C-alpha cells in the first residue's frame, strides 16, 4: 500500500446529493491526503474497478469509528464492491 488506503466496511449506492457510490471504512494508510479527482482502485467480485473520487460527505461516525473515511466514488457499481477489501488511491493525472 502507498498513498491513501482504507478498508471498505460499508457501501451505500446513490448516496443523496452525490453522483456515485459511497464507500466507508477505517483508514489504513495516510501518506498523503485524498482529493476530489484522485483515482481509487476498488476490489470487486469480478476483479477491480477504477473510479474517481467525487466527494466526501459529512457523516457523523460513532466513537468507535473515529478514523473512518467516507468517499463517494464515481463509476463503481455498489453491488460488485467487496466488503472487507482495501481500496487504494492514486493521484489524478
N, C-alpha and C positions, 0 to 999 in steps of 0.2 A: 504494500500500500504506500502511496505517496500523495501528497497534496491534501485532499479532504475526502474522508470516507465515513460512512455511517451504516449501522445495521438496520435493515428495513424490518420494523416491528408492526407497522400499521400502514394500510393502503386505503385511500379514500378517492374513488373515482368522481370526476366532475365536482370538485370542491367549489362551493359557492363563491362567486366573484373572481375566479381564476380559470384560465383555459388550460386544462391539463389534469394530471393525476397527482394527488398529494401523497408523498412518501414521508414517513416519520419514523424516527428511532434514535437510539443513542449514538453520539459522535464517537468514533473510534480513532480517527486521525485528523488533526487540525494543524497541518504545517503551513497552511495559508487559508485565507478567507474564501468562502464560496460566494460567487457573484452571479447575478442575473446574466444569462447568456452563456455561462460555462456549460460544457457538455458533461453529462453524467452517464456512466455505463451502469445499467441496471440488469441484474440477473433475472432471467425469465425461465419459464418451463421449457422453452424451445432453444435456449442459449442465452442471449443477452440482447438488450435494446439500448440504443443511444438516444438520449433526448436532451434538450436544452433546459436549463434551469429557468423557469418562468416567474418565480417569485417566492416569497417567504411569508405566508400568512401568519398573523399574530395569534398564537394559540396558547392558552394557559395550561401548562403541564402540571401534574401533581408534584409534590415534594420529592418523590422517588424517581422523578424523570427530569431532574434539573439540567442534565447535559444532553437533552434531546433536541433534535432539529426537525422542523417541518419544511419540506421543499416541494414546490409544485414543479413537475417535470412535463413538458410538452412531448407529444408523440410517443408516449409509453402506454400500452394497454394495461389497465389496472388488473384485469382478470388473469394476466400472464405473469405478473410480478411474483417472485419467490420470496415469501415471508421468511425472515431469518437470514437472508443472504446479505451481502455487503455491496452497497452502491459506492462507486468511486467517481470522483470528478477530475476533469482536466480543464485548463483554461481554454476559453474560446479563441479561435484563430482570428 
